[in-house]
Amino acid sequence: MHEQNPVFIPGPTNIPDVIRKACDIGIMDHRSAKFPEILNPVLAGLKKILQTETGEVVVFSSSGTGAWEAAISNTLSAGDKVLAAEQGMFSQKWIEMCKRHGLEMQIFAVEWGESCPISAYAEALKADTEHEIKAVLVTHNETATGVLSDVSAVRKALDAVGHPALLLVDCVSSIASMDFRMDEWGIDIAVAGSQKGFMLPAGLSILGISQKAIAAMEKATLPRFYFDLRDMLKHLASGGYPYTPIVGMLNGLRKSTEMLLEEGLENVFARHHRLAEGMRQAVLAWGLKMCAVRKEIYSDTVTAIVVPKGYDGT
């Protein structure tokens, strides 16, 4: 029986029944030999979806916000300078998290509906001849505005001036739905969550981690314990966790990655584009407009519609 209660919000998204049922398993001893039979296919599948061969993958029991915190706390130290763009609610929240961790922020505020300001980033990186900027933040897909940013262009800006800053990317609402190439785009940490493209409830945060980011962990001095990636990487290598994992959710993630890879990533991306384009055409036909200001930055996972004056968006 189909038991969906369709929701039309940016996330959490609807859960296919087959994935929901995959989460419904009995309690398992996560120290037993059976647990790696769930965990290892998950990690292998995530690497393929993130399109990384050289990086490592970690899955925490948390929402995507926990992955944000893991990304900065494992690679940075208090007082480090971080380059970021404020272009929507989620990029804004990541900036606020950095500030609370004692990081020095260089922020470019852009109009909501615009993408990451590549030229401004390039100028800032070129001007930083002393390499004081330790990390560059990019929100690949800003959920609040339905805007896609060009991560590969940020990598090119870093490489053009030989800047060693880490490239940290929020891809919570793009991974497993739109093209994302961790190795090719030179991403050092990719941050994702279970509740969007992976078709699961909120509760798992997913990080792709480059070897460069792993090397940076030994120098970083921000406090971390639960989100210590070194502990996670050590235990995952032997098929376990440093603490109690959400085994049922991980089994659901195993099913999710299997389904995505069976369909084929190119087919997944094309399906999202086709449905998103249908939504966009409908919005325009209704006489409304989208928050994203240019066609080339339209998101294929979120269509944010501007509410006409005189109407309550709530």
Secondary structure, DSSP 8 states (H G I E B T S, - for coil): --------SSSS----HHHHHHH------TTSTTHHHHHHHHHHHHHHHHT-SSSEEEEEES-HHHHHHHHHHTT--TT-EEEEEE-SHHHHHHHHHHHHTT-EEEEEE--TT----HHHHHHHHHH-TT--EEEEEEESEETTTTEE--HHHHHHHHHHTT---EEEEE-TTTTTTS---TTTTT-SEEEEETTSTT-S-S-EEEEEE-HHHHHHTTT--S--STT-HHHHHHHHTTT--SS---HHHHHHHHHHHHHHHHH-HHHHHHHHHHHHHHHHHHHHHTT-EESSSSGGGB-SS---EE--TTS---
